[in-house]
């Protein structure tokens, strides 16, 4: 099916995006489970996340596309994207080791605000006072979630903010690269970049004696199966997201990102007994409302530009 035809299936694109966003927090639940019950360091889990992603996807990619899947016009930029994704995933997995899933996701969702700021500063995107106000309000909502978490977890409560910044840089590079390479090539190269980055991070972190970088193998069959599932979800669900973006515009799909909070809350409560308190729910609602406002303003601006 051609890209042109795909763009005429917004309902299917929204369905794929919604399904992907509901499933993706399972990756983070697995990471938390591996750290909590299997005793595996977040650094090691992050390495396996990218390594098993390549193990699960590369054979299929080569069978369908041959070595062309790795033929990138901007290989170093794509490898940098992978390194940024690896670093962001590492910080996220460290955060979920110590904090409830829903809290980490809520704080992480300052990422759209950071991306809007980066686009305004470096790509010249027009961000009016309404969206800047929404960005400030959204960060205020994040502070409501962070404050009680900071009292319990200390500086670790700021890890999702750092993760959001790194992931916004990753998305920023997506926009900067544009259509130079196909989404499939970009994802494959990013997977390689993430694996290489985490290999180096494990060597350095473990050499410095940091416990969150301890090197280990799975200690049980269940652990190995969960890591394989983690890598499979990472590869295939992100392919579904790429497919969704070919069927519907970004402005239509972006709100479905907040579905992650729903499934993260359910998984956090079901597996670990974590549930946000009232003040955190207030912060979560402020973050979601601010993010949806920014998305709405982007749609308004895009519609106005088309009519001009």
ABEGO torsion letter per residue (X at the ends): XBAAAAAABAAAAAAAAAAAAAAAAAAAAAAAAAAAAAGBBAAAAAAAAAAAAAAAAAAAAAAAAEAAAABBABAAAAAAAAAAAAAAAAAAAAAAAABBAAAAAAAAAAAAAAAAAAAAAAAGBBBBAAAAAAAAAAAAAAAAAAAAAAAAAEAAAAAAAAAAAAAAAAAAAAAAAEAABBAAAAAAAAAAAAAAAAAAAAAAAAAAGBAAABBBBBABAAAAAAAAAAAAAAAAAAAAAAAAAAABBAAAAAAAAAAAAAAAAAAAAAAAGBBBBAAAAAAAAAAAAAAAAAAAAAAAAAAAAAAX
